[in-house]
Amino acid sequence: MPPRSAGTLASAFHAKAITATIRAHLIHVPARLARSARRLRLHLPEHWSWHDAFTELFTATHAPPTA
């Protein structure tokens, strides 16, 4: 997915942002990757300022297909 379309799915702020801003805020995620019971989990920081935009983007791209 191109960064500009990802920004549009994430938030209104990122819809107008340049590619470098989208990459810095949403793609380079400051998280810790943990593996437990053969599942990968992404631990995001508690007070990360772009948490809502990242969650919105993740939900939009990994949502089940519409019927």
C-alpha positions in Angstrom: 0.0 0.0 0.0 1.5 3.4 -0.9 2.2 5.7 2.0 -0.3 8.4 0.9 -3.2 5.9 0.8 -2.2 4.6 4.2 -2.2 8.2 5.5 -5.7 8.7 4.2 -6.9 5.6 6.0 -5.1 6.6 9.2 -6.4 10.1 9.9 -7.3 13.5 8.5 -3.9 14.9 9.5 -2.0 12.1 7.7 -4.2 12.4 4.6 -2.5 15.7 3.9 1.0 14.7 5.2 4.0 14.1 3.0 5.4 10.7 2.6 8.3 11.3 5.0 5.9 12.3 7.8 3.7 9.2 7.3 6.8 7.0 7.4 8.0 8.7 10.6 4.7 8.6 12.4 3.0 5.3 11.2 5.5 3.0 9.5 8.5 3.3 11.9 6.6 2.2 14.9 8.4 2.5 18.3 7.2 -0.9 19.6 8.5 -4.1 21.0 7.8 -7.4 19.3 7.1 -10.3 21.6 6.5 -14.0 20.8 4.3 -16.1 23.0 2.6 -19.4 22.1 3.7 -19.1 18.5 1.9 -15.7 18.1 3.6 -12.4 17.5 2.4 -9.4 19.5 3.3 -5.8 19.0 3.6 -3.9 22.3 3.0 -0.2 21.6 4.1 2.5 24.1 1.3 3.7 26.4 1.6 7.4 25.7 2.5 7.2 22.0 1.0 10.3 20.3 0.1 8.4 17.0 -1.5 5.4 18.7 -5.1 6.3 17.5 -4.0 6.9 13.9 -1.9 3.6 13.8 -4.8 1.6 15.3 -7.2 3.1 12.7 -4.9 2.2 9.9 -4.3 -1.3 11.2 -8.1 -1.9 11.6 -8.8 -0.6 8.1 -6.2 -2.8 6.4 -6.8 -6.0 8.4 -10.6 -5.8 8.6 -12.5 -8.9 7.4 -13.9 -8.6 3.9 -17.3 -7.1 3.5 -20.1 -9.5 2.4 
